[in-house]
């Protein structure tokens, strides 16, 4: 049987290790998201430079102003579509990174909660007589903190879903506007 100070010492060590684990996991998820974002931007920049070079060559090869403006107008639709695709890909990266981040955090926090509850149960078994009210109050506080965290998590998920929905709606509206504008110029 452990003494209460030793139990808290072990719990403190386990808590520190859990905090380090969550920090490490969240940092890795953040770096993965940044890596995807950088890769997307490098790919987009490279494609943009190649397309700009090809378009410039076509425009410079135009025989008259009418052909020049016809070529320039023809480039509007593909450029809008590429911009929309970039926005969607960026939103996907942000969404998946956020989901992975939340999942990792929830897993680590659930494990930490489990350990704290286990510690409280163990300490309450060895608590001196007359401390039942204090133990019950402490258990109630932990329960309230857990409930508050769960509500915060639900609210954060709803906010992310709302943001994703609004972003998707904006991209769809832009797509529709670009599609309507392109035939009008032809």
Protein Blocks (a to p, Z undefined) as FASTA:
>chain_A
ZZfklmmmmmmmmmmmmmmmmmmmmmmmmmmmmmmmmmmmmmmmmmmmmmmmmmmmmmmm
pmbfklmmmmmmmmmmmmmmmmmmmmmmmmmmmmmmmmmmmmmmmmmmmmmmmmmmmmmm
mmmmmpcehilmmmmmmmmmmmmmmmmmmmmmmmmmmmmmmmmmmmmmmmmmmmmmmmmm
mmmmZZ
